Amino acid sequence: MRKRYSVCIILCVIMVSFALGGCGDKEPAQKSTFGNVDPMQDGQVLIGLQSDNEEGETGDQAAEEGAVTVNTTMKTSKKLDLEDLPPAVSDMIGLCDAINLACVDLHTAYRQDKPEFLWKCAHEYIINCTDKRLGVEHVADYSEVYPRVVDDVLYSMFGKLREIPQLPKESLESGNDGMPDVAISTELNYRFRSIDRGTSAPEVRRVTQYSDGTMEMEVALTDTDTGEETVSFIYGMRPNTRDTTTSALFYYEITGVRPADKLTSDKIEGTPFLFEKKRLYGNDTGADDGTGVNSIDEVLYYASFSDNLPGVDELNARIDDEILAYSDMPVEEGSWHEIISYPLTSYGYVQFAATFGTFPNNGDDPDIRCYNYDKENERAVDAGDIFGLCQKSDSELKDAVMSHYSNSAHAGEVNGITYKGFIVRRDNSFDIFYMLNITDAEGEGHNRLYIYNSPSDILRYAFDGSGVIPEDEQDVMKPPLTHGRKD
């Protein structure tokens, strides 16, 4: 009876809270494409329940335990101007950036129960620190800092941390360059070995303050050369609970981290992702000979936060042999090559198709290769797997293609048909690529790329209408692939 009573109280509180939110002309936070609710929307009213019987236990959990007393919290949100952030907010960007770097380097999510991760975060922050208040001394091979500063950094990065763990033994051992990651100087200060961070940089995308004093900040790690996102996390913060004096190094402390998008979530879980191995457009090189200016090189590659993930090396080896090697081949004077990639991540697959050819030619369509990774079964998909997936044999599919083509308005004599690969569409149908060698009405032979979709039983020409892969289904790389378009 007690459990039923507590649940009723909770439901009543929720109904009253929503009613109060409506009185202030505020809307409850809306559902987002990633996660159930996006709490970073400007001007939203957020409603939460907190039980009195145990810290950190939600109202629903308390109800299951039979708790009766529940506190209701209501807070409004305000989005901050990224061009004019208060100093106390800006101070947290470096901490978030260091955590991003550690997550990428150690292939792990934010966690405070792993000393190696905590000290890696401190390491990344100190060697990249430009805040003069911290008194970090940067020299050629290391950065030296007072122990109390490191304590403040770690407690601000991990606001729920009760005690700073000892340095992992591995951090004190010498690396390949003869210097340990962390050493203790004769003055008993910390010395962190210098590390080149490459071309990465933090990108603050959103900062939202709440009426209860808490804050959320979305910080991405991006490549400064390409603009490509590596990871992006939303950091939850609250006012510093350990040092509330005006001399505190950090006004806020981080209490939680979550992926800002599905791309980052999948990466943290080890799912492979695509990145640009090579991206070069002729018009970017300044070529003015009228031919090289037309060249297109879009070569994608697979990567994963998990080491030795089955299938990834296999796919990259194929890309090396079939696409990357082609892009490096010299062409005759007056010619150019075009390699165009079409990435499409569906529910179960990370994949892309790449068309490639040298121009000008005799009017043939470019060739195509498809690369598919099965996320559920963690393996590279063999090109022949399509017959089992769509439950049709090779001969049945070819017969369907030939039947459709013979009834088309542009039919010619088909001399041969070659299966080239497939892509799983987002509706779980299959686009299957076939190259047809055709003799036209003038007696000239050409290769034509056609796409047969199963189970819809539709045949279309690859370079008409929606194209190789419909543009609205292609993954948006950062920066976007232009496929050579100059607009």
Secondary structure in CASP SS format (residue, H / E / C, confidence):
PFRMAT SS
TARGET T0000
AUTHOR 0000-0000-0000
METHOD secondary structure of the structure
MODEL  1
M C 1.00
R H 1.00
K H 1.00
R H 1.00
Y H 1.00
S H 1.00
V H 1.00
C H 1.00
I H 1.00
I H 1.00
L H 1.00
C H 1.00
V H 1.00
I H 1.00
M H 1.00
V H 1.00
S H 1.00
F H 1.00
A H 1.00
L H 1.00
G H 1.00
G H 1.00
C H 1.00
G C 1.00
D C 1.00
K C 1.00
E C 1.00
P E 1.00
A C 1.00
Q C 1.00
K C 1.00
S C 1.00
T C 1.00
F C 1.00
G C 1.00
N C 1.00
V C 1.00
D C 1.00
P C 1.00
M C 1.00
Q C 1.00
D C 1.00
G C 1.00
Q C 1.00
V E 1.00
L E 1.00
I E 1.00
G E 1.00
L E 1.00
Q E 1.00
S E 1.00
D C 1.00
N C 1.00
E C 1.00
E C 1.00
G C 1.00
E C 1.00
T E 1.00
G H 1.00
D H 1.00
Q H 1.00
A H 1.00
A H 1.00
E H 1.00
E H 1.00
G C 1.00
A C 1.00
V C 1.00
T C 1.00
V E 1.00
N E 1.00
T E 1.00
T E 1.00
M E 1.00
K E 1.00
T E 1.00
S E 1.00
K E 1.00
K E 1.00
L C 1.00
D C 1.00
L C 1.00
E C 1.00
D C 1.00
L C 1.00
P C 1.00
P H 1.00
A H 1.00
V H 1.00
S H 1.00
D H 1.00
M H 1.00
I H 1.00
G H 1.00
L H 1.00
C H 1.00
D H 1.00
A H 1.00
I H 1.00
N H 1.00
L H 1.00
A H 1.00
C H 1.00
V H 1.00
D H 1.00
L H 1.00
H C 1.00
T C 1.00
A C 1.00
Y C 1.00
R C 1.00
Q C 1.00
D C 1.00
K C 1.00
P H 1.00
E H 1.00
F H 1.00
L H 1.00
W H 1.00
K H 1.00
C H 1.00
A H 1.00
H H 1.00
E H 1.00
Y H 1.00
I H 1.00
I H 1.00
N H 1.00
C C 1.00
T C 1.00
D C 1.00
K H 1.00
R H 1.00
L H 1.00
G C 1.00
V C 1.00
E E 1.00
H E 1.00
V C 1.00
A C 1.00
D C 1.00
Y E 1.00
S E 1.00
E E 1.00
V E 1.00
Y C 1.00
P H 1.00
R H 1.00
V H 1.00
V H 1.00
D H 1.00
D H 1.00
V H 1.00
L H 1.00
Y H 1.00
S H 1.00
M H 1.00
F C 1.00
G C 1.00
K C 1.00
L C 1.00
R C 1.00
E C 1.00
I C 1.00
P C 1.00
Q C 1.00
L C 1.00
P C 1.00
K H 1.00
E H 1.00
S H 1.00
L H 1.00
E C 1.00
S E 1.00
G C 1.00
N C 1.00
D C 1.00
G C 1.00
M C 1.00
P E 1.00
D C 1.00
V E 1.00
A E 1.00
I E 1.00
S C 1.00
T C 1.00
E C 1.00
L C 1.00
N C 1.00
Y E 1.00
R E 1.00
F E 1.00
R E 1.00
S C 1.00
I C 1.00
D C 1.00
R C 1.00
G C 1.00
T C 1.00
S E 1.00
A E 1.00
P E 1.00
E E 1.00
V E 1.00
R E 1.00
R E 1.00
V E 1.00
T E 1.00
Q E 1.00
Y E 1.00
S C 1.00
D C 1.00
G C 1.00
T C 1.00
M E 1.00
E E 1.00
M E 1.00
E E 1.00
V E 1.00
A E 1.00
L E 1.00
T E 1.00
D E 1.00
T C 1.00
D C 1.00
T C 1.00
G C 1.00
E C 1.00
E E 1.00
T E 1.00
V E 1.00
S E 1.00
F E 1.00
I E 1.00
Y E 1.00
G E 1.00
M E 1.00
R E 1.00
P E 1.00
N C 1.00
T C 1.00
R C 1.00
D C 1.00
T C 1.00
T C 1.00
T C 1.00
S C 1.00
A C 1.00
L C 1.00
F C 1.00
Y C 1.00
Y E 1.00
E E 1.00
I E 1.00
T E 1.00
G E 1.00
V E 1.00
R E 1.00
P E 1.00
A C 1.00
D C 1.00
K H 1.00
L H 1.00
T H 1.00
S H 1.00
D H 1.00
K H 1.00
I H 1.00
E C 1.00
G C 1.00
T C 1.00
P C 1.00
F E 1.00
L E 1.00
F E 1.00
E E 1.00
K E 1.00
K E 1.00
R E 1.00
L E 1.00
Y E 1.00
G H 1.00
N H 1.00
D H 1.00
T C 1.00
G C 1.00
A C 1.00
D C 1.00
D C 1.00
G C 1.00
T C 1.00
G H 1.00
V H 1.00
N H 1.00
S C 1.00
I E 1.00
D E 1.00
E E 1.00
V E 1.00
L E 1.00
Y E 1.00
Y E 1.00
A E 1.00
S C 1.00
F C 1.00
S C 1.00
D C 1.00
N C 1.00
L C 1.00
P C 1.00
G C 1.00
V H 1.00
D H 1.00
E H 1.00
L H 1.00
N H 1.00
A H 1.00
R H 1.00
I H 1.00
D H 1.00
D H 1.00
E H 1.00
I H 1.00
L H 1.00
A H 1.00
Y H 1.00
S H 1.00
D H 1.00
M C 1.00
P C 1.00
V C 1.00
E C 1.00
E C 1.00
G C 1.00
S C 1.00
W E 1.00
H E 1.00
E E 1.00
I E 1.00
I E 1.00
S E 1.00
Y E 1.00
P E 1.00
L C 1.00
T C 1.00
S C 1.00
Y C 1.00
G C 1.00
Y E 1.00
V E 1.00
Q E 1.00
F E 1.00
A E 1.00
A E 1.00
T E 1.00
F E 1.00
G E 1.00
T E 1.00
F E 1.00
P C 1.00
N C 1.00
N C 1.00
G C 1.00
D C 1.00
D C 1.00
P C 1.00
D E 1.00
I E 1.00
R E 1.00
C E 1.00
Y E 1.00
N E 1.00
Y E 1.00
D E 1.00
K C 1.00
E C 1.00
N C 1.00
E C 1.00
R E 1.00
A E 1.00
V C 1.00
D C 1.00
A H 1.00
G H 1.00
D H 1.00
I H 1.00
F H 1.00
G H 1.00
L H 1.00
C C 1.00
Q C 1.00
K C 1.00
S C 1.00
D H 1.00
S H 1.00
E H 1.00
L H 1.00
K H 1.00
D H 1.00
A H 1.00
V H 1.00
M H 1.00
S H 1.00
H H 1.00
Y H 1.00
S H 1.00
N C 1.00
S C 1.00
A C 1.00
H C 1.00
A C 1.00
G C 1.00
E E 1.00
V E 1.00
N E 1.00
G E 1.00
I E 1.00
T E 1.00
Y E 1.00
K E 1.00
G E 1.00
F E 1.00
I E 1.00
V E 1.00
R C 1.00
R C 1.00
D C 1.00
N C 1.00
S C 1.00
F E 1.00
D E 1.00
I E 1.00
F E 1.00
Y E 1.00
M E 1.00
L E 1.00
N E 1.00
I E 1.00
T E 1.00
D C 1.00
A C 1.00
E C 1.00
G C 1.00
E C 1.00
G E 1.00
H E 1.00
N E 1.00
R E 1.00
L E 1.00
Y E 1.00
I E 1.00
Y E 1.00
N E 1.00
S E 1.00
P C 1.00
S C 1.00
D C 1.00
I E 1.00
L E 1.00
R E 1.00
Y E 1.00
A C 1.00
F C 1.00
D C 1.00
G C 1.00
S C 1.00
G C 1.00
V C 1.00
I C 1.00
P C 1.00
E H 1.00
D H 1.00
E H 1.00
Q C 1.00
D C 1.00
V C 1.00
M C 1.00
K C 1.00
P C 1.00
P C 1.00
L C 1.00
T C 1.00
H C 1.00
G C 1.00
R C 1.00
K C 1.00
D C 1.00
END
